Amino acid sequence: MWQILRRNPHAFYWSLGLHLIFGLLFFVSAHFTKPTLSAGSKPKVVQASIVMDRALESMVADIQSAQTGHPADRQPVADEGVAQAAREADQQAEQRAAEAARQAALEAERQAQEQARREAEQAAQLEMQAQREAELAAQRQAQQEAARREAEMAAQRAQEAAQREAQRQAELQAQQAARLQAEQEAQRQAEASRRQAEEARRAAEAEARHQAAALARQQAAELARRQAEEQRQAEIARAQAQAEQRRAEEAARQQAAELARRQAEEQRQAEIARAQAQAEQRRAEEAARQQAAELARRQAEEQRQAEIARAQAQAEQRRAEEAARQMASERERLRQEAERERQAELERQRQAEAERQQRIAREAERLAEEEERRLAEEVAQQRREQEARTRAEQIERQQAAEEAQRAREEDLLSALASEQLARETDRYIPVIRDRVRQFWVRPPATDQSLMTLVSIRLIPGGDVVPNSVRVVKSSGNPSFDQSVLAAVYNASPLPVPSGPAFESFRELDLTFTP
């Protein structure tokens, strides 16, 4: 009960109120069974319920013995009968009130348990919700940790990219140095070629002074053209190298600026993610503190409500005890008054003893007649029930016979259908074989004694399922077997029945001979 009071004070109060109401009804109902008689009222007959023949015979025997005995002995018998009737009425009223109070208490206790169960489920749901929120907070913290690791990895990737960029710049510088060295080597080779040409020219002039002036001029012009071409090629190479160097320097500057911008952006994103993670963690901690405070407040409120309910229950219990004492004193007073009234009633009943005995005798006769009628009706009812059971058994036997007859008819119909299906199959097989024979092309040197068994899968309408025809039993002649397979495909659609009879032709084994 204290658990009910702590969990659901309203159910406890309702239960206590119902107990008090039924207690009041119990104490008050005891006085309704004893009628209050006025001074001028007529004598009344106390009626008792007689439910058995032996009790009736015992009462009649008691009345007769009282009549045949002394007059002084009749008054105690009557008083004892009235007192016993009053006691039985009181006991029945008390039993009814106690049963009603017990049912009400059980109902109140059931409602209290149901309410306690609902509150326990709500508490479990709140606990599960708090657990889910804690899991969400843990997930958010894990996400924040993942974001932090991602930021660190991004910073590491940026550092690695900077290192790769520095390495690429070093490689570009090495390539530029190699280009410069190649240009210098080309200039040296051009200078050496020019000196060799000059020497050759001098040698040619020394050796060919006697040659014609035209040939000397042609050689000089060709040499000058070659030198000019070589010089022009060297200038073009130098200009290209300078332009390439400028483009490389510009690209390096742009890449360095882009790298610095990316690093700054990644660092800013990492700072933002770290700030968001910290803010989320602070919010989760604040939510957890608020939930803890709310839980503590609810527990304090529930404890306060329990204390209030306990105090109210104690006050109600004291009031109930006071009311019970008052009702007990009132009941004693009413009992004394009833006793005095009963004595007066007994005095009046002694004066009307003869009339009461006659009425009791008539009532006994009437009850005996009613008992005989009841027995006759019971016998008739048993006879009707026996006849109904007999009719039901006959109906069941008839239904069983009809069911057996229907089963036999269904078996017969099934056998007829199977026989008809077999006849239908026997009728269509030669037609299908003739259809295949129309499309069969005889291979050369085919023996008449060859026979092959093929398996065919069909769909409604007689169409052959592609790639479904196969040789089950070969004839030993591959060309004959292949000619039969080709004839089956060419003969599609095959003549087959429609409706339920087609099911026996869905998988068909066909024997073919020349």
QUIVENRA-V24655 format. One record per residue. N is the residue number from 1. RES is the residue in one small letter. PHI is phi in degrees with one decimal (NA if undefined). OMEGA is omega in whole degrees, -180 to 180 (999 if undefined). Layout:
BEGIN
N:RES:PHI:OMEGA + N:RES:PHI:OMEGA
END
This chain:
BEGIN
1:m:NA:179 + 2:w:-67.5:175 + 3:q:-64.3:176 + 4:i:-63.0:179 + 5:l:-63.3:-179 + 6:r:-70.9:-175 + 7:r:-83.4:-176 + 8:n:-143.5:-179 + 9:p:-61.2:-177 + 10:h:-64.1:179 + 11:a:-62.4:179 + 12:f:-63.7:180 + 13:y:-65.4:178 + 14:w:-62.0:179 + 15:s:-61.3:-180 + 16:l:-63.7:179 + 17:g:-63.2:178 + 18:l:-64.2:177 + 19:h:-60.4:-180 + 20:l:-65.1:-179 + 21:i:-63.3:-179 + 22:f:-69.1:175 + 23:g:-64.4:177 + 24:l:-62.0:179 + 25:l:-61.6:-180 + 26:f:-63.5:-179 + 27:f:-70.9:-175 + 28:v:-78.5:-174 + 29:s:-66.3:-179 + 30:a:-67.5:-177 + 31:h:-93.6:-180 + 32:f:-78.3:-179 + 33:t:-80.9:-180 + 34:k:-111.4:-177 + 35:p:-68.4:177 + 36:t:-87.6:-176 + 37:l:-102.3:175 + 38:s:-83.7:-176 + 39:a:-67.5:-176 + 40:g:-100.2:-177 + 41:s:-77.7:-179 + 42:k:-83.7:177 + 43:p:-65.1:-180 + 44:k:-114.8:-178 + 45:v:-99.6:177 + 46:v:-82.0:-179 + 47:q:-103.5:177 + 48:a:-119.7:-179 + 49:s:-82.0:180 + 50:i:-109.5:-173 + 51:v:-114.6:-178 + 52:m:-134.2:179 + 53:d:-66.0:-179 + 54:r:-64.7:177 + 55:a:-64.0:178 + 56:l:-64.4:180 + 57:e:-64.3:179 + 58:s:-65.0:-180 + 59:m:-66.2:180 + 60:v:-63.3:179 + 61:a:-64.8:178 + 62:d:-63.4:-180 + 63:i:-64.8:-179 + 64:q:-66.2:178 + 65:s:-65.2:178 + 66:a:-67.5:180 + 67:q:-70.6:-178 + 68:t:-78.9:-179 + 69:g:-80.4:-180 + 70:h:-75.8:179 + 71:p:-62.9:-178 + 72:a:-71.6:-179 + 73:d:-84.6:-176 + 74:r:-72.8:-177 + 75:q:-66.7:177 + 76:p:-61.0:179 + 77:v:-64.1:180 + 78:a:-63.8:179 + 79:d:-61.9:-179 + 80:e:-65.7:179 + 81:g:-64.5:-180 + 82:v:-65.3:-180 + 83:a:-63.0:179 + 84:q:-65.1:177 + 85:a:-63.1:179 + 86:a:-65.4:179 + 87:r:-64.9:178 + 88:e:-62.2:178 + 89:a:-63.3:178 + 90:d:-61.9:-180 + 91:q:-63.2:179 + 92:q:-64.0:179 + 93:a:-63.5:179 + 94:e:-64.8:178 + 95:q:-63.9:179 + 96:r:-63.5:-180 + 97:a:-65.6:179 + 98:a:-65.0:179 + 99:e:-65.1:178 + 100:a:-64.4:178 + 101:a:-64.2:179 + 102:r:-64.6:178 + 103:q:-62.3:179 + 104:a:-64.7:179 + 105:a:-64.6:178 + 106:l:-62.7:179 + 107:e:-63.5:179 + 108:a:-64.3:179 + 109:e:-65.0:178 + 110:r:-63.4:177 + 111:q:-61.9:179 + 112:a:-64.8:178 + 113:q:-65.1:178 + 114:e:-63.0:178 + 115:q:-63.7:178 + 116:a:-63.3:178 + 117:r:-64.3:178 + 118:r:-63.8:179 + 119:e:-65.4:177 + 120:a:-64.7:177 + 121:e:-64.2:178 + 122:q:-63.2:178 + 123:a:-63.4:178 + 124:a:-64.7:177 + 125:q:-63.7:177 + 126:l:-62.6:179 + 127:e:-64.6:178 + 128:m:-64.8:178 + 129:q:-64.0:178 + 130:a:-62.4:178 + 131:q:-64.4:177 + 132:r:-63.8:178 + 133:e:-64.0:177 + 134:a:-63.7:177 + 135:e:-64.2:177 + 136:l:-62.5:178 + 137:a:-62.4:178 + 138:a:-64.2:178 + 139:q:-64.0:178 + 140:r:-62.6:178 + 141:q:-63.8:177 + 142:a:-64.0:177 + 143:q:-63.7:178 + 144:q:-63.6:178 + 145:e:-63.3:178 + 146:a:-64.6:178 + 147:a:-64.5:178 + 148:r:-64.2:178 + 149:r:-63.7:178 + 150:e:-63.3:179 + 151:a:-65.5:178 + 152:e:-63.5:178 + 153:m:-64.5:178 + 154:a:-64.0:178 + 155:a:-63.4:178 + 156:q:-64.5:178 + 157:r:-63.1:179 + 158:a:-64.5:178 + 159:q:-63.8:178 + 160:e:-63.3:178 + 161:a:-64.0:177 + 162:a:-63.3:178 + 163:q:-63.3:178 + 164:r:-63.8:179 + 165:e:-64.6:178 + 166:a:-63.7:178 + 167:q:-63.6:179 + 168:r:-64.4:177 + 169:q:-62.1:178 + 170:a:-63.0:177 + 171:e:-63.5:177 + 172:l:-61.6:178 + 173:q:-62.2:178 + 174:a:-63.0:178 + 175:q:-64.9:178 + 176:q:-63.9:178 + 177:a:-61.4:178 + 178:a:-64.7:178 + 179:r:-63.6:178 + 180:l:-61.0:179 + 181:q:-63.2:178 + 182:a:-65.6:178 + 183:e:-64.1:178 + 184:q:-62.5:177 + 185:e:-63.3:178 + 186:a:-65.9:177 + 187:q:-63.7:179 + 188:r:-63.6:178 + 189:q:-65.1:178 + 190:a:-65.8:178 + 191:e:-64.6:178 + 192:a:-64.1:178 + 193:s:-63.6:179 + 194:r:-64.5:179 + 195:r:-66.3:178 + 196:q:-62.5:179 + 197:a:-65.1:179 + 198:e:-64.2:178 + 199:e:-62.9:179 + 200:a:-62.9:179 + 201:r:-62.7:180 + 202:r:-63.0:179 + 203:a:-62.8:-180 + 204:a:-64.8:178 + 205:e:-65.4:-179 + 206:a:-68.1:-177 + 207:e:-79.5:-171 + 208:a:-114.8:176 + 209:r:-64.0:-177 + 210:h:-81.1:-179 + 211:q:-75.9:-174 + 212:a:-71.6:-180 + 213:a:-66.5:-179 + 214:a:-66.1:180 + 215:l:-65.6:179 + 216:a:-63.4:179 + 217:r:-65.7:178 + 218:q:-62.9:180 + 219:q:-64.9:179 + 220:a:-64.0:180 + 221:a:-63.8:180 + 222:e:-64.3:179 + 223:l:-65.7:179 + 224:a:-65.4:179 + 225:r:-63.6:180 + 226:r:-63.6:180 + 227:q:-64.6:180 + 228:a:-64.1:179 + 229:e:-65.2:179 + 230:e:-63.6:179 + 231:q:-66.6:179 + 232:r:-64.8:178 + 233:q:-63.1:179 + 234:a:-65.8:178 + 235:e:-65.4:179 + 236:i:-64.5:179 + 237:a:-64.1:179 + 238:r:-64.5:180 + 239:a:-65.3:178 + 240:q:-63.3:179 + 241:a:-64.4:178 + 242:q:-65.3:179 + 243:a:-63.7:178 + 244:e:-61.3:179 + 245:q:-64.5:179 + 246:r:-64.3:179 + 247:r:-63.8:179 + 248:a:-64.4:179 + 249:e:-64.9:180 + 250:e:-65.4:178 + 251:a:-63.9:179 + 252:a:-64.3:179 + 253:r:-63.5:180 + 254:q:-63.3:180 + 255:q:-65.0:178 + 256:a:-64.2:179 + 257:a:-65.0:179 + 258:e:-63.8:178 + 259:l:-63.5:179 + 260:a:-64.4:179 + 261:r:-64.7:179 + 262:r:-63.4:179 + 263:q:-61.2:179 + 264:a:-63.7:-180 + 265:e:-65.6:179 + 266:e:-64.9:178 + 267:q:-65.6:179 + 268:r:-65.8:178 + 269:q:-63.3:178 + 270:a:-63.7:178 + 271:e:-64.0:179 + 272:i:-63.6:180 + 273:a:-63.2:180 + 274:r:-64.9:179 + 275:a:-64.2:178 + 276:q:-63.2:179 + 277:a:-61.9:179 + 278:q:-64.7:179 + 279:a:-64.1:179 + 280:e:-63.7:179 + 281:q:-64.1:178 + 282:r:-64.5:179 + 283:r:-64.2:179 + 284:a:-62.6:178 + 285:e:-64.0:179 + 286:e:-65.0:178 + 287:a:-63.3:179 + 288:a:-64.3:178 + 289:r:-64.3:179 + 290:q:-64.2:179 + 291:q:-64.2:178 + 292:a:-63.3:179 + 293:a:-65.0:179 + 294:e:-64.8:178 + 295:l:-64.6:178 + 296:a:-64.1:179 + 297:r:-65.3:179 + 298:r:-63.9:179 + 299:q:-62.8:178 + 300:a:-64.4:180 + 301:e:-65.8:178 + 302:e:-63.2:179 + 303:q:-65.3:180 + 304:r:-64.6:178 + 305:q:-62.1:179 + 306:a:-64.8:178 + 307:e:-62.9:179 + 308:i:-61.1:-180 + 309:a:-63.7:179 + 310:r:-63.6:179 + 311:a:-64.5:179 + 312:q:-63.7:179 + 313:a:-63.9:178 + 314:q:-63.4:179 + 315:a:-63.5:179 + 316:e:-62.8:179 + 317:q:-64.2:178 + 318:r:-63.8:179 + 319:r:-62.8:180 + 320:a:-64.4:178 + 321:e:-63.9:178 + 322:e:-63.9:179 + 323:a:-65.1:179 + 324:a:-64.7:178 + 325:r:-63.2:178 + 326:q:-62.2:-179 + 327:m:-67.5:178 + 328:a:-65.0:178 + 329:s:-65.4:179 + 330:e:-65.1:180 + 331:r:-67.3:178 + 332:e:-62.3:179 + 333:r:-63.1:-179 + 334:l:-64.8:179 + 335:r:-64.8:178 + 336:q:-63.9:178 + 337:e:-63.1:180 + 338:a:-65.0:179 + 339:e:-64.2:177 + 340:r:-64.1:178 + 341:e:-63.4:179 + 342:r:-64.8:177 + 343:q:-61.8:178 + 344:a:-64.7:179 + 345:e:-63.9:179 + 346:l:-64.6:178 + 347:e:-63.7:179 + 348:r:-70.0:-179 + 349:q:-70.3:177 + 350:r:-63.4:179 + 351:q:-70.9:-177 + 352:a:-106.4:-175 + 353:e:-64.7:-176 + 354:a:-63.0:-180 + 355:e:-62.2:-179 + 356:r:-64.6:180 + 357:q:-64.2:178 + 358:q:-63.2:180 + 359:r:-63.9:179 + 360:i:-63.1:179 + 361:a:-61.8:179 + 362:r:-61.7:180 + 363:e:-65.2:178 + 364:a:-65.2:177 + 365:e:-62.8:-180 + 366:r:-63.2:-180 + 367:l:-66.4:177 + 368:a:-63.7:178 + 369:e:-63.3:179 + 370:e:-63.4:179 + 371:e:-65.5:178 + 372:e:-63.8:179 + 373:r:-63.0:-179 + 374:r:-64.1:178 + 375:l:-63.5:179 + 376:a:-62.2:179 + 377:e:-64.6:178 + 378:e:-64.9:178 + 379:v:-63.5:179 + 380:a:-64.3:179 + 381:q:-64.1:177 + 382:q:-63.0:178 + 383:r:-63.6:179 + 384:r:-63.6:180 + 385:e:-63.8:177 + 386:q:-62.2:178 + 387:e:-63.1:179 + 388:a:-64.6:178 + 389:r:-63.1:179 + 390:t:-62.9:179 + 391:r:-64.5:180 + 392:a:-63.4:178 + 393:e:-64.1:177 + 394:q:-62.7:179 + 395:i:-64.2:179 + 396:e:-63.6:178 + 397:r:-62.7:179 + 398:q:-64.0:178 + 399:q:-64.1:178 + 400:a:-62.8:179 + 401:a:-64.2:179 + 402:e:-62.8:179 + 403:e:-65.0:178 + 404:a:-63.7:178 + 405:q:-63.3:178 + 406:r:-64.3:179 + 407:a:-61.8:178 + 408:r:-63.0:179 + 409:e:-62.9:179 + 410:e:-65.3:177 + 411:d:-61.3:180 + 412:l:-64.6:179 + 413:l:-63.3:179 + 414:s:-63.5:179 + 415:a:-64.1:178 + 416:l:-62.2:180 + 417:a:-65.3:179 + 418:s:-63.6:179 + 419:e:-65.0:178 + 420:q:-65.2:179 + 421:l:-64.6:178 + 422:a:-63.9:178 + 423:r:-62.8:179 + 424:e:-63.6:179 + 425:t:-65.2:179 + 426:d:-62.5:-179 + 427:r:-79.3:-176 + 428:y:-87.3:-177 + 429:i:-60.5:178 + 430:p:-63.3:179 + 431:v:-64.9:179 + 432:i:-64.8:179 + 433:r:-63.7:177 + 434:d:-65.3:178 + 435:r:-63.7:178 + 436:v:-66.2:-179 + 437:r:-63.7:179 + 438:q:-63.6:-178 + 439:f:-99.9:-178 + 440:w:-84.7:177 + 441:v:-107.3:-175 + 442:r:-71.3:175 + 443:p:-70.5:179 + 444:p:-63.2:176 + 445:a:56.1:179 + 446:t:-91.3:-179 + 447:d:-81.0:180 + 448:q:-70.8:-176 + 449:s:-87.3:-179 + 450:l:-70.0:177 + 451:m:-151.7:178 + 452:t:-131.8:179 + 453:l:-114.7:-178 + 454:v:-116.7:177 + 455:s:-106.8:-174 + 456:i:-126.3:173 + 457:r:-109.8:-176 + 458:l:-119.0:173 + 459:i:-116.6:180 + 460:p:-52.8:-175 + 461:g:107.4:177 + 462:g:95.0:179 + 463:d:-68.6:179 + 464:v:-81.8:178 + 465:v:-67.6:-178 + 466:p:-57.9:177 + 467:n:59.6:-179 + 468:s:-107.1:-178 + 469:v:-82.0:180 + 470:r:-142.3:-178 + 471:v:-85.4:177 + 472:v:-86.2:179 + 473:k:-134.5:-176 + 474:s:-76.9:177 + 475:s:-86.5:-176 + 476:g:93.3:179 + 477:n:-116.8:-176 + 478:p:-60.1:-179 + 479:s:-66.0:177 + 480:f:-65.3:179 + 481:d:-61.2:-180 + 482:q:-66.3:178 + 483:s:-66.2:178 + 484:v:-67.4:178 + 485:l:-59.5:180 + 486:a:-64.5:-180 + 487:a:-65.6:179 + 488:v:-64.1:180 + 489:y:-64.2:-178 + 490:n:-70.8:-179 + 491:a:-80.5:180 + 492:s:-66.0:3 + 493:p:-81.5:180 + 494:l:-89.7:179 + 495:p:-74.1:179 + 496:v:-134.4:177 + 497:p:-73.2:177 + 498:s:-107.7:178 + 499:g:80.3:-178 + 500:p:-61.0:-178 + 501:a:-66.7:-179 + 502:f:-69.2:-175 + 503:e:-57.1:179 + 504:s:-76.1:179 + 505:f:-104.7:-179 + 506:r:-66.1:173 + 507:e:-118.5:-170 + 508:l:-122.4:172 + 509:d:-104.3:-174 + 510:l:-121.1:175 + 511:t:-95.0:-176 + 512:f:-125.8:175 + 513:t:-128.5:179 + 514:p:-61.3:999
END
